[in-house]
């Protein structure tokens, strides 16, 4: 059994030399055509708008009274 392994190991090199091909160029995938920084700015603006609309809704409903 071990003799067969020795024969296989000596018959062919473990790593055969292959032609080095350059890796295919991967195009960056953007969600909706925006970079990560642009998506962050949009998310931050959306957060601020939702907060502002929520505060104004509380003021209009009379749940919160402005200090002035």
N, C-alpha and C positions, 0 to 999 in steps of 0.2 A: 504494500500500500504506500509506504513512504518512498519507495523507489519510483513509483509513478509520478509522485509530486516532484521529485528531484529531476526526472526526465522532462517534465513539463516546464519546470523553472529554467532548465538549461537550454531548452529548445528555442525559445523566442524571448527577446527582451520584454520586460514587463511594460515599459513605456516605449512605444514606437515613436520615432521622430515623424512629425507631420508638418506640413507646410504651415507656417505661421500666417494666418489670415487676420487682417485687422477686424476688430469687432464692429458689427454694424452700428451705424450712428443712430442713436435713439433720440427721437424728437421729444422735447419736454411736453407732457400732457397738461394742458391748462383747463380748469373748470370754467366754462363760459368765456374762454379766451382771456382770463385774468391771471396775473401772477399771484403768488401767495400773499405778497404785501398788499396788493390791491384788494384782494378778498378780505384781508384783515381790516382795512380802512372802511370798506362797505359794511362789514359786520359791526364795527365800532359805531358808525353813523346810525345804523339800524337800532342798536342798543340805546343810544342817546335819544333818538326819536320816540321809541317806545316808552322810555322813562318820562320824557317830557309830556307826551300825550296822556300817560297815566296820571301824572301829577295834575295836569290841567283838568282831567276828568274828575279827580277827587275834589278839586277846588270848585268846579261847577256843581257837583252834587252836594256840596256843603259839608263834606266829611272832614275837610281840612280847612282851617281858616288861616289866611295869610297874616303875618304879624304887623302889617302896616295898614 
